[in-house]
Amino acid sequence: MKNIAVLVYELTIEYNCTVLDGIVDFFEKKDDVNLIISPVNIPLSNSSEFDYQYWSSVKVLNSENIDAFIVITNSFLSNISLDTLTDRLKKLSPKPVISVSVPLNIPNSGYTYVACENAYNKIVEHLVQKHGCSKIGFFTAAMTYSKDAEDRFLAYKKALKNNGVEFNPDFILDGDFTPGVATEKFLEKFKTKEDIRFEAILCANDFTAVGVINALEKLGMKCPQDLKVFGFDDTEIALECFPTLSTINQNIEMTGKEAARLAYDILLGNETKRSSLIEAKPIFRQSCSCVELSALNTCSLISEGKVIVDEKRSLNRLANYSESSSNFTTIYSLLNRMDTATELPVYLESMKYDYGLDYVAELSIVLYKEPVVVEKDDIFVVPNEAKLIFYSNRGIRINKNFFGEEDYIFNPKKEIIPKEFFDKDRGRYILVPLYNRKINYGYIVYLFYAHNYSLMSIYGKILSNSLLQAYSNYKNSQQRENLLQENQSLSVTAKMDELSKLLNRRAFFEYGQKTINLSLSMDRDGCVFFCDLDGLKTINDNFGHDMGDVAIQLIAQVLKNVFRESDLVARLSGDEFGIIAPSFKLQNLENLRQKIAEENEKVSKENNLPFILSLSVGCAEYGHDNSNLSEILSKADEKLYEEKRRKHGKTN
């Protein structure tokens, strides 16, 4: 069995998914290949604070049982230079690395390439001869690192020259492939429609073209009447916008299929060229006025001088539309599952037969023996030991939960999943990392049979989040149990307040700081409370000090009833109490105060007190930026006196 890894920036972009369609289709009938697809983002990513963790999957996939890589290179180049990406991917060598659409300067590599010169030449010829255009602009993607964007601009300039059209640098705009930036840059350069002195504009991709059409509308202009607009890629947005886009079809699916063929031939030892050229072709629709604006079917295009309907694409769009409702329902049910995430052993047991998505046929969950803390600038190093804590295959009814068993420890540098499980089914897998902020716990691998890669990617994210929630719950439970045992072993005379039977001040500061540190190590913030019994002096003066002691004992009981067993509750001095509550949210404070008031009234009546117990509460949050117990308690004390003043004002 051969294992080929596919590296892609992310799976929610139509271009990437179409390339994957080609790769998957090529291997559909090959019984000797597993595909492992991984959305890896980019190294040192700035898109989100911890998205750099996705790049750890590249390190995992560079294990001994991966035979070759296919890299959808274009998907990375909007955010990173080709040289930087190449440098990061060189470590995959000497394994074969096949790049989609862009050559990589890596030993033992190959690539597919889309030639767009002929398509641009036909478009410029079409604009000149059919529409009488003599001034043609271009919207580049020069704000990115895309090699394709450079090639398209050069092909445009060459097409102008071939057709006797003068190149004018004033007709050039620079963007980044996104419609929002295209609209912004267009309106920056052209304040009124009179400023636009060209009759047509070619754009680096379809999204840029849509941005231009939006800008024209803001200027009171119309496409194609006032300006003819061409895109590039022939994506779904080319059919969904109005007018429908004239564009260039670069046969995206074929770039993936050819990349798959190159990788497969290399692994079979076949003598083969290390590159594959694919010709792009022009598509003429409404935005150059070749298809009437009144045409009802958006899949209409010009072919051999006639308006035809692309029936295959029309049917595919209808099928996708009918499937979308089911997909939304599935995603909603997955999100609901996150709300019910329990502790890890129970969570895994519940997943034996129900992974939460019908398209998933097999699921493996791997945890490193010790979680790895990864800073943004770190180079992730795959640990030598990991454990397969869960494997299930519904198709052949292998359902086991290996949590707690030592037999399934393996070296992820040698194999992604232990061979006895990974080779059971040939198919296509997705691999995603398990991480929470800076902590990398391992990864999940799932076998799927749908072509909806975006849904598969969302599934992986939701699954990883709910799994880590269950893992965190399990660890917190273990830590609470350990802390409880530790608390039980404390010396009663040294650490326990004799009157209230709570921890004393010394124990509160000693174990309270440990509780905060432990909570934050699990990325759980929380709150510290400073409370005192209202009117203790009045109770002592009117009912005696013995009754004052009873009041303190009963308030201690109230606090134990209201707070959780895992929370740390202590008596700090005569009528003052401190509590540390991991995971408590400040927005729940008023509900807590109400619960304390109700418990005070209940306990007072049950013990026939001649007064109703009352407690003032101050609360302050702790987190990674403020974790010193003494400082947090001081802030809680300030909040306590604010409440005291508020109560005193109401009394007066």
C-alpha positions as CSV (number, residue, x, y, z in Angstrom):
1,M,0.0,0.0,0.0
2,K,1.3,3.4,-1.0
3,N,0.5,6.5,1.2
4,I,0.4,9.9,-0.5
5,A,0.0,13.1,1.6
6,V,-1.8,16.1,0.1
7,L,-0.9,19.5,1.7
8,V,-3.3,22.3,1.2
9,Y,-3.7,25.7,2.8
10,E,-7.3,25.1,3.8
11,L,-10.4,23.3,2.5
12,T,-13.0,26.1,2.4
13,I,-11.7,27.6,-0.9
14,E,-13.3,26.5,-4.1
15,Y,-10.1,26.4,-6.1
16,N,-8.5,24.0,-3.5
17,C,-11.5,21.7,-3.4
18,T,-11.6,21.5,-7.2
19,V,-7.9,20.5,-7.4
20,L,-8.7,17.9,-4.7
21,D,-11.5,16.6,-6.9
22,G,-9.0,15.9,-9.6
23,I,-6.6,14.1,-7.2
24,V,-9.3,12.0,-5.6
25,D,-10.8,11.1,-8.9
26,F,-7.5,9.8,-10.3
27,F,-7.0,7.5,-7.3
28,E,-10.6,6.4,-7.1
29,K,-10.0,3.1,-8.8
30,K,-6.4,2.6,-7.6
31,D,-6.5,-0.2,-4.9
32,D,-2.9,0.4,-3.8
33,V,-3.0,4.0,-2.6
34,N,-4.2,5.8,0.5
35,L,-4.6,9.6,0.3
36,I,-4.0,11.6,3.5
37,I,-5.3,15.2,3.0
38,S,-4.3,17.8,5.5
39,P,-5.2,21.5,5.7
40,V,-1.9,22.9,7.1
41,N,-2.4,26.7,6.9
42,I,1.0,28.3,6.6
43,P,4.1,28.3,8.8
44,L,4.2,31.2,11.3
45,S,0.6,32.1,10.2
46,N,-0.8,35.5,11.2
47,S,-4.4,34.7,10.2
48,S,-5.3,33.7,13.7
49,E,-3.3,33.7,16.9
50,F,-2.8,30.0,17.1
51,D,-3.4,28.9,13.5
52,Y,0.4,28.2,13.2
53,Q,-0.4,24.9,15.0
54,Y,-1.9,23.5,11.8
55,W,1.6,23.4,10.3
56,S,2.5,20.7,12.8
57,S,0.6,18.3,10.5
58,V,3.4,18.7,7.9
59,K,5.9,17.3,10.5
60,V,3.5,14.4,11.4
61,L,3.0,13.5,7.7
62,N,6.7,13.4,7.1
63,S,6.7,10.0,8.8
64,E,8.5,7.0,7.4
65,N,5.2,5.4,6.0
66,I,4.4,8.4,3.8
67,D,5.8,7.7,0.3
68,A,5.1,11.0,-1.6
69,F,3.6,14.5,-1.3
70,I,1.3,16.5,-3.5
71,V,1.3,20.2,-2.6
72,I,-1.5,22.5,-3.8
73,T,1.1,25.3,-3.9
74,N,-1.1,28.0,-5.2
75,S,-3.2,27.9,-2.1
76,F,-0.4,29.2,0.0
77,L,1.0,32.0,-2.2
78,S,-1.5,34.7,-1.2
79,N,0.1,34.7,2.2
80,I,3.7,33.5,1.9
81,S,6.5,33.8,-0.7
82,L,7.4,30.9,-2.9
83,D,11.0,30.9,-1.6
84,T,9.8,30.8,2.1
85,L,7.3,28.0,1.3
86,T,10.0,26.1,-0.7
87,D,12.4,26.4,2.2
88,R,9.8,24.9,4.6
89,L,9.0,22.0,2.2
90,K,12.6,21.1,1.5
91,K,12.6,18.9,4.6
92,L,10.2,16.6,2.9
93,S,12.9,15.5,0.4
94,P,14.1,13.0,-0.7
95,K,10.5,11.8,-0.9
96,P,8.8,12.9,-4.2
97,V,7.0,16.3,-4.0
98,I,4.6,17.1,-6.7
99,S,3.5,20.8,-6.9
100,V,0.2,21.9,-8.4
101,S,0.7,24.8,-10.9
102,V,4.0,26.1,-9.6
103,P,7.5,24.5,-9.8
104,L,9.3,24.0,-6.5
105,N,13.1,24.1,-6.3
106,I,13.2,20.8,-4.4
107,P,15.1,17.7,-5.3
108,N,12.9,14.8,-6.6
109,S,10.0,17.1,-7.3
110,G,7.6,17.6,-10.2
111,Y,4.8,20.0,-11.1
112,T,1.7,20.7,-13.2
113,Y,1.5,24.0,-15.1
114,V,-1.4,25.9,-16.6
115,A,-0.5,27.8,-19.8
116,C,-2.7,30.8,-20.2
117,E,-0.9,32.7,-23.0
118,N,-3.1,31.3,-25.7
119,A,-6.3,32.0,-23.7
120,Y,-5.3,35.6,-23.1
121,N,-4.4,36.0,-26.8
122,K,-7.9,34.8,-27.8
123,I,-9.6,37.1,-25.3
124,V,-7.7,40.2,-26.5
125,E,-8.3,39.2,-30.1
126,H,-12.0,38.8,-29.3
127,L,-12.2,42.2,-27.6
128,V,-10.5,43.9,-30.5
129,Q,-12.2,42.2,-33.4
130,K,-15.7,41.6,-32.1
131,H,-16.2,44.5,-29.6
132,G,-13.8,47.1,-31.2
133,C,-11.8,47.6,-28.0
134,S,-8.5,49.4,-28.3
135,K,-7.8,50.2,-24.7
136,I,-7.6,47.2,-22.3
137,G,-6.7,47.4,-18.6
138,F,-5.5,44.7,-16.2
139,F,-6.1,44.1,-12.5
140,T,-3.1,42.2,-11.1
141,A,-2.6,40.3,-7.8
142,A,0.7,42.0,-7.2
143,M,-0.1,42.4,-3.5
144,T,0.4,38.6,-3.1
145,Y,3.3,36.2,-3.7
146,S,1.5,34.3,-6.5
147,K,3.7,33.1,-9.4
148,D,0.4,32.5,-11.3
149,A,-0.5,36.1,-10.9
150,E,2.8,37.2,-12.5
151,D,2.3,34.7,-15.4
152,R,-1.2,36.1,-16.1
153,F,0.1,39.7,-16.2
154,L,2.9,38.7,-18.6
155,A,0.5,36.8,-20.8
156,Y,-1.8,39.9,-20.9
157,K,1.0,42.1,-22.0
158,K,2.1,39.6,-24.6
159,A,-1.5,39.3,-25.9
160,L,-1.7,43.1,-26.3
161,K,1.5,43.1,-28.3
162,N,0.3,40.2,-30.5
163,N,-2.9,42.1,-31.3
164,G,-1.5,45.5,-31.8
165,V,-2.9,47.1,-28.7
166,E,-0.7,49.6,-26.8
167,F,0.2,48.8,-23.2
168,N,-0.6,51.7,-20.9
169,P,0.7,51.5,-17.3
170,D,-2.1,53.9,-16.2
171,F,-4.6,51.1,-17.0
172,I,-3.0,48.7,-14.4
173,L,-4.3,48.2,-10.9
174,D,-2.9,46.0,-8.1
175,G,-4.9,43.8,-5.8
176,D,-4.7,40.5,-3.8
177,F,-7.3,38.2,-5.4
178,T,-10.1,39.4,-3.1
179,P,-13.2,41.3,-4.2
180,G,-13.2,43.8,-1.3
181,V,-9.6,45.0,-2.0
182,A,-10.4,45.1,-5.7
183,T,-13.4,47.4,-5.1
184,E,-11.3,49.6,-2.7
185,K,-8.4,50.0,-5.1
186,F,-10.6,50.6,-8.1
187,L,-12.4,53.5,-6.3
188,E,-9.2,54.9,-5.0
189,K,-7.8,55.2,-8.5
190,F,-11.0,56.2,-10.3
191,K,-13.1,58.8,-8.5
192,T,-15.6,59.3,-11.4
193,K,-16.6,57.3,-14.4
194,E,-14.9,59.9,-16.6
195,D,-11.5,58.9,-15.1
196,I,-11.8,55.4,-16.6
197,R,-10.3,55.6,-20.1
198,F,-10.2,52.0,-21.1
199,E,-13.1,49.9,-22.5
200,A,-12.3,46.5,-21.0
201,I,-10.4,45.1,-18.0
202,L,-8.9,41.6,-17.5
203,C,-8.6,40.5,-13.9
204,A,-6.2,38.1,-12.1
205,N,-9.1,36.0,-10.9
206,D,-12.9,35.9,-10.7
207,F,-13.2,37.4,-7.3
208,T,-11.2,40.5,-8.4
209,A,-13.6,40.8,-11.4
210,V,-16.6,40.7,-9.0
211,G,-14.9,43.5,-7.0
212,V,-14.6,45.6,-10.2
213,I,-18.3,45.1,-11.1
214,N,-19.2,46.2,-7.5
215,A,-17.0,49.4,-8.0
216,L,-18.6,50.2,-11.3
217,E,-22.0,50.1,-9.7
218,K,-20.9,52.6,-7.0
219,L,-19.7,54.9,-9.8
220,G,-23.0,54.6,-11.6
221,M,-21.7,52.5,-14.4
222,K,-22.8,49.2,-15.8
223,C,-21.0,46.1,-17.0
224,P,-20.8,45.3,-19.9
225,Q,-22.4,48.4,-21.3
226,D,-19.8,50.8,-19.9
227,L,-16.9,48.4,-19.2
228,K,-16.3,44.8,-20.3
229,V,-14.9,42.7,-17.5
230,F,-13.0,39.3,-17.6
231,G,-12.1,37.1,-14.7
232,F,-9.9,34.0,-14.4
233,D,-10.6,30.5,-12.9
234,D,-14.2,30.0,-14.0
235,T,-15.3,29.4,-10.4
236,E,-18.9,29.2,-9.1
237,I,-18.9,33.0,-8.4
238,A,-18.5,33.5,-12.2
239,L,-22.0,32.0,-12.6
240,E,-23.5,33.5,-9.4
241,C,-22.7,37.2,-10.0
242,F,-24.6,39.5,-12.4
243,P,-23.7,39.8,-15.1
244,T,-22.2,36.3,-15.3
245,L,-18.5,36.5,-15.9
246,S,-16.6,36.0,-19.0
247,T,-13.4,34.4,-17.7
248,I,-10.7,31.8,-18.4
249,N,-11.1,28.2,-17.5
250,Q,-7.7,26.8,-16.5
251,N,-9.2,23.2,-16.0
252,I,-8.4,23.3,-12.3
253,E,-9.6,19.7,-11.8
254,M,-7.1,18.5,-14.4
255,T,-4.2,20.2,-12.6
256,G,-5.0,17.9,-9.6
257,K,-5.5,14.9,-11.8
258,E,-2.2,15.4,-13.5
259,A,-0.4,16.0,-10.2
260,A,-1.8,12.7,-9.0
261,R,-0.6,10.9,-12.1
262,L,2.9,12.3,-11.8
263,A,3.1,11.2,-8.1
264,Y,1.8,7.7,-8.9
265,D,4.1,7.1,-11.9
266,I,7.1,8.1,-9.8
267,L,6.2,5.7,-7.0
268,L,5.7,2.9,-9.6
269,G,9.1,3.6,-10.9
270,N,7.8,4.5,-14.4
271,E,10.0,6.7,-16.5
272,T,8.0,9.9,-16.8
273,K,8.4,13.6,-17.3
274,R,8.4,15.5,-14.1
275,S,6.0,18.2,-15.5
276,S,2.6,18.4,-17.1
277,L,1.3,21.3,-19.2
278,I,-2.4,22.1,-19.3
279,E,-3.9,24.6,-21.7
280,A,-6.4,27.2,-20.3
281,K,-9.3,28.3,-22.5
282,P,-11.5,31.4,-22.7
283,I,-15.2,31.4,-21.6
284,F,-17.4,34.2,-23.0
285,R,-20.5,35.1,-21.0
286,Q,-22.5,38.2,-20.1
287,S,-19.8,40.5,-18.8
288,C,-18.4,41.0,-22.3
289,S,-21.9,41.2,-23.8
290,C,-21.6,37.9,-25.7
291,V,-24.5,36.4,-23.8
292,E,-27.6,38.5,-23.5
293,L,-28.3,39.9,-20.0
294,S,-31.8,38.5,-20.3
295,A,-30.5,34.9,-20.5
296,L,-32.1,33.0,-17.6
297,N,-29.7,30.1,-17.3
298,T,-26.4,31.3,-15.6
299,C,-24.6,28.3,-17.1
300,S,-24.9,29.8,-20.6
301,L,-21.7,30.5,-22.5
302,I,-20.5,31.1,-26.1
303,S,-19.1,28.1,-27.9
304,E,-18.2,28.2,-31.6
305,G,-20.2,31.4,-32.0
306,K,-23.4,30.0,-30.4
307,V,-25.0,30.4,-27.0
308,I,-25.1,27.0,-25.3
309,V,-25.9,25.8,-21.8
310,D,-23.3,23.8,-19.9
311,E,-25.7,21.0,-18.8
312,K,-23.2,19.1,-16.7
313,R,-22.4,22.2,-14.6
314,S,-26.0,23.1,-14.4
315,L,-26.9,19.7,-13.0
316,N,-24.0,19.8,-10.6
317,R,-25.1,23.1,-9.1
318,L,-28.6,21.8,-8.7
319,A,-27.2,18.7,-6.8
320,N,-25.0,20.9,-4.6
321,Y,-28.0,23.1,-3.7
322,S,-30.2,20.2,-2.8
323,E,-27.4,18.8,-0.6
324,S,-26.7,22.0,1.3
325,S,-29.8,21.8,3.6
326,S,-28.7,18.3,4.8
327,N,-25.1,19.7,5.4
328,F,-26.3,22.6,7.5
329,T,-28.4,20.1,9.6
330,T,-25.3,17.9,10.1
331,I,-23.1,20.9,11.2
332,Y,-25.8,22.0,13.7
333,S,-25.9,18.5,15.2
334,L,-22.1,18.5,15.5
335,L,-22.2,21.8,17.3
336,N,-24.8,20.5,19.7
337,R,-22.5,17.6,20.5
338,M,-19.9,20.1,21.8
339,D,-22.4,21.2,24.4
340,T,-22.7,17.7,25.8
341,A,-19.0,16.9,25.8
342,T,-18.4,14.9,29.0
343,E,-15.1,13.4,30.4
344,L,-12.9,11.7,27.8
345,P,-13.5,8.0,28.6
346,V,-17.3,8.5,28.4
347,Y,-17.0,10.7,25.3
348,L,-15.0,8.0,23.5
349,E,-17.3,5.3,24.5
350,S,-20.3,7.2,23.1
351,M,-18.5,7.6,19.7
352,K,-18.0,3.9,19.0
353,Y,-20.9,3.8,16.6
354,D,-21.7,7.5,16.2
355,Y,-19.0,9.8,15.0
356,G,-21.5,12.6,14.4
357,L,-21.3,12.5,10.6
358,D,-22.6,9.9,8.1
359,Y,-19.8,10.5,5.6
360,V,-17.0,9.3,8.0
361,A,-16.3,5.6,7.8
362,E,-13.3,5.3,10.1
363,L,-11.9,7.4,12.9
364,S,-8.5,7.3,14.8
365,I,-7.5,9.6,17.7
366,V,-3.9,9.9,18.6
367,L,-2.5,11.7,21.7
368,Y,1.2,12.3,22.3
369,K,2.5,10.7,25.5
370,E,3.1,14.3,26.8
371,P,1.4,17.4,25.3
372,V,3.8,19.7,23.4
373,V,3.9,23.4,24.1
374,V,4.5,25.2,20.8
375,E,5.3,28.9,20.5
376,K,4.7,30.7,17.3
377,D,8.3,30.8,16.2
378,D,9.1,27.3,17.3
379,I,9.9,24.4,14.9
380,F,7.5,21.7,16.0
381,V,9.2,18.4,16.8
382,V,7.1,15.3,16.6
383,P,7.5,13.3,19.9
384,N,8.8,9.7,19.8
385,E,5.8,8.3,21.6
386,A,2.1,8.6,21.0
387,K,-0.9,6.5,21.9
388,L,-3.8,5.4,19.8
389,I,-6.6,6.1,22.3
390,F,-9.5,5.5,19.9
391,Y,-10.0,3.5,16.7
392,S,-13.4,2.6,15.2
393,N,-14.4,1.4,11.8
394,R,-18.2,1.1,11.4
395,G,-17.9,-0.6,8.1
396,I,-16.4,-3.8,9.5
397,R,-17.5,-3.4,13.0
398,I,-14.1,-3.0,14.7
399,N,-15.0,-0.9,17.7
400,K,-12.4,-0.6,20.4
401,N,-11.6,2.0,23.0
402,F,-7.9,1.8,23.8
403,F,-8.0,4.5,26.5
404,G,-5.8,3.5,29.3
405,E,-4.3,0.5,27.5
406,E,-0.5,0.6,27.0
407,D,-0.5,-1.8,24.1
408,Y,-1.1,0.9,21.5
409,I,1.8,3.2,22.1
410,F,3.7,3.7,18.9
411,N,6.3,6.1,17.3
412,P,4.5,8.7,15.1
413,K,7.8,9.4,13.4
414,K,7.6,5.9,11.8
415,E,3.9,5.6,11.2
416,I,0.9,7.9,11.5
417,I,-1.4,5.2,12.7
418,P,-0.2,1.7,13.8
419,K,0.0,-0.4,10.6
420,E,-2.5,-3.0,11.7
421,F,-5.2,-0.4,11.6
422,F,-4.1,2.0,8.9
423,D,-4.0,-0.6,6.2
424,K,-7.4,-2.1,6.8
425,D,-9.2,0.2,4.3
426,R,-7.8,1.9,1.2
427,G,-9.3,5.3,0.9
428,R,-9.0,9.0,1.5
429,Y,-8.3,10.4,4.9
430,I,-8.1,13.8,6.5
431,L,-5.5,14.6,9.2
432,V,-6.0,17.6,11.6
433,P,-4.0,18.5,14.7
434,L,-5.4,18.5,18.2
435,Y,-4.4,21.7,19.8
436,N,-5.7,24.3,22.3
437,R,-3.9,27.6,22.1
438,K,-0.1,26.8,22.5
439,I,-0.6,23.2,23.6
440,N,-0.5,20.5,20.9
441,Y,-2.0,17.2,22.1
442,G,-1.8,15.0,19.0
443,Y,-4.0,14.6,15.9
444,I,-7.1,12.9,14.5
445,V,-7.3,10.9,11.2
446,Y,-10.6,10.1,9.6
447,L,-11.6,8.2,6.5
448,F,-14.4,9.8,4.5
449,Y,-16.2,9.1,1.2
450,A,-17.9,12.4,0.4
451,H,-16.5,15.0,-2.0
452,N,-17.6,17.9,0.2
453,Y,-14.1,18.8,1.6
454,S,-15.3,22.0,3.2
455,L,-17.8,20.0,5.3
456,M,-15.1,17.5,6.1
457,S,-12.8,20.2,7.3
458,I,-15.5,21.8,9.5
459,Y,-16.3,18.4,10.9
460,G,-12.6,17.9,11.9
461,K,-12.5,21.3,13.6
462,I,-15.7,20.7,15.6
463,L,-14.6,17.2,16.5
464,S,-11.2,18.3,17.7
465,N,-12.7,21.1,19.8
466,S,-15.3,18.8,21.4
467,L,-12.7,16.1,22.0
468,L,-10.3,18.6,23.7
469,Q,-13.2,19.8,25.8
470,A,-13.8,16.2,27.0
471,Y,-10.1,15.7,27.5
472,S,-9.9,18.9,29.5
473,N,-12.9,17.8,31.6
474,Y,-11.2,14.5,32.3
475,K,-7.9,16.2,33.3
476,N,-9.7,18.7,35.5
477,S,-11.5,15.8,37.2
478,Q,-8.3,14.0,37.8
479,Q,-6.7,17.2,39.1
480,R,-9.7,17.9,41.3
481,E,-9.5,14.4,42.7
482,N,-5.8,14.8,43.4
483,L,-6.3,18.2,45.0
484,L,-9.1,16.8,47.1
485,Q,-6.9,14.0,48.3
486,E,-4.1,16.5,49.0
487,N,-6.5,18.7,50.9
488,Q,-7.7,15.7,52.9
489,S,-4.2,14.9,54.0
490,L,-3.5,18.4,55.3
491,S,-2.7,18.8,58.9
492,V,-6.0,19.8,60.6
493,T,-4.2,22.0,63.1
494,A,-1.9,23.7,60.6
495,K,-4.3,24.1,57.6
496,M,-7.9,23.9,58.9
497,D,-9.9,26.6,60.6
498,E,-11.2,25.0,63.8
499,L,-14.5,27.0,64.0
500,S,-15.7,26.9,60.4
501,K,-14.0,23.6,59.4
502,L,-12.8,25.4,56.3
503,L,-9.2,25.9,55.2
504,N,-7.5,28.7,57.1
505,R,-5.7,31.7,55.6
506,R,-2.3,30.0,55.4
507,A,-3.8,27.1,53.4
508,F,-5.8,29.4,51.2
509,F,-2.7,31.2,49.9
510,E,-0.6,28.0,49.7
511,Y,-3.1,25.9,47.8
512,G,-5.0,28.7,46.2
513,Q,-2.0,29.7,44.1
514,K,-1.6,26.1,43.1
515,T,-5.2,25.9,42.1
516,I,-4.9,29.0,39.9
517,N,-1.7,27.8,38.2
518,L,-3.3,24.4,37.5
519,S,-6.4,26.0,36.1
520,L,-4.4,28.2,33.7
521,S,-2.2,25.3,32.6
522,M,-5.5,23.8,31.2
523,D,-6.3,27.2,29.6
524,R,-9.2,27.7,32.2
525,D,-9.5,31.2,33.7
526,G,-11.8,31.8,36.6
527,C,-12.6,34.0,39.6
528,V,-11.5,34.8,43.1
529,F,-14.1,35.9,45.7
530,F,-13.6,37.9,48.9
531,C,-16.7,37.7,51.1
532,D,-17.6,38.8,54.6
533,L,-20.5,38.2,57.0
534,D,-22.7,41.3,57.3
535,G,-23.3,42.7,60.8
536,L,-21.2,40.3,62.9
537,K,-20.6,43.1,65.5
538,T,-24.3,43.7,65.7
539,I,-24.9,39.9,66.2
540,N,-22.2,39.8,68.9
541,D,-23.6,42.9,70.7
542,N,-27.3,41.9,70.6
543,F,-27.1,38.1,70.9
544,G,-23.7,37.3,72.3
545,H,-20.4,36.0,70.9
546,D,-21.6,32.4,71.0
547,M,-24.3,33.3,68.5
548,G,-21.6,35.1,66.5
549,D,-19.7,31.9,66.3
550,V,-22.8,30.0,65.1
551,A,-23.3,32.6,62.4
552,I,-19.7,32.1,61.1
553,Q,-20.2,28.3,61.1
554,L,-23.5,28.6,59.2
555,I,-22.0,31.0,56.7
556,A,-19.3,28.4,56.1
557,Q,-22.0,25.8,55.5
558,V,-23.8,28.2,53.0
559,L,-20.5,28.7,51.0
560,K,-19.9,25.0,50.9
561,N,-23.5,24.4,49.7
562,V,-23.3,27.1,47.0
563,F,-19.8,26.5,45.6
564,R,-18.6,23.3,43.9
565,E,-16.5,20.6,45.6
566,S,-13.7,21.5,43.2
567,D,-13.7,25.2,44.4
568,L,-11.4,26.2,47.2
569,V,-13.2,27.8,50.1
570,A,-11.4,29.2,53.2
571,R,-11.9,31.4,56.2
572,L,-9.4,34.2,56.1
573,S,-10.1,36.0,59.4
574,G,-13.0,36.6,61.8
575,D,-15.8,37.3,59.4
576,E,-13.9,37.2,56.0
577,F,-13.9,34.3,53.6
578,G,-12.0,33.6,50.3
579,I,-13.0,31.3,47.4
580,I,-11.2,30.3,44.2
581,A,-13.6,29.1,41.5
582,P,-11.9,27.8,38.3
583,S,-14.0,28.3,35.1
584,F,-16.4,30.6,36.9
585,K,-17.6,33.5,34.5
586,L,-18.1,37.0,35.8
587,Q,-21.4,37.3,34.0
588,N,-22.8,34.7,36.4
589,L,-22.0,36.8,39.5
590,E,-25.5,38.2,40.1
591,N,-27.0,34.7,39.8
592,L,-24.5,33.5,42.4
593,R,-25.4,36.4,44.8
594,Q,-29.1,35.4,44.4
595,K,-28.3,31.8,45.2
596,I,-26.3,32.8,48.3
597,A,-29.1,35.0,49.5
598,E,-31.6,32.2,49.1
599,E,-29.3,29.7,50.9
600,N,-28.8,32.3,53.7
601,E,-32.5,32.6,54.3
602,K,-33.0,28.8,54.1
603,V,-30.2,28.0,56.6
604,S,-31.3,30.8,59.0
605,K,-34.9,29.5,59.1
606,E,-33.8,25.8,59.5
607,N,-31.6,26.8,62.5
608,N,-34.2,29.2,64.1
609,L,-31.9,32.1,64.1
610,P,-33.3,35.4,65.4
611,F,-32.0,37.1,62.3
612,I,-31.3,36.3,58.6
613,L,-27.7,35.7,57.6
614,S,-26.3,38.1,55.0
615,L,-23.1,37.9,53.1
616,S,-21.4,40.6,50.9
617,V,-19.4,39.3,47.9
618,G,-16.6,40.8,45.9
619,C,-15.3,39.1,42.8
620,A,-12.3,39.5,40.5
621,E,-11.2,37.4,37.5
622,Y,-7.9,35.7,37.0
623,G,-6.2,34.7,33.7
624,H,-2.8,34.3,32.0
625,D,-2.2,38.1,32.3
626,N,-3.1,38.3,36.0
627,S,-2.5,35.2,38.0
628,N,-1.0,36.4,41.4
629,L,-3.5,35.4,44.1
630,S,-2.7,38.3,46.5
631,E,-3.2,40.9,43.8
632,I,-6.5,39.3,42.6
633,L,-7.8,39.0,46.2
634,S,-7.0,42.7,46.7
635,K,-9.1,43.5,43.6
636,A,-11.9,41.3,44.9
637,D,-11.7,43.2,48.3
638,E,-12.2,46.5,46.4
639,K,-15.3,45.0,44.8
640,L,-16.5,43.8,48.2
641,Y,-16.4,47.3,49.7
642,E,-18.2,48.6,46.6
643,E,-21.0,46.2,47.4
644,K,-20.9,47.2,51.1
645,R,-21.3,50.9,50.2
646,R,-24.2,50.0,47.9
647,K,-25.9,48.0,50.6
648,H,-25.3,50.7,53.2
649,G,-26.8,53.3,50.8
650,K,-29.9,51.1,50.4
651,T,-30.2,50.8,54.2
652,N,-30.0,54.5,54.6
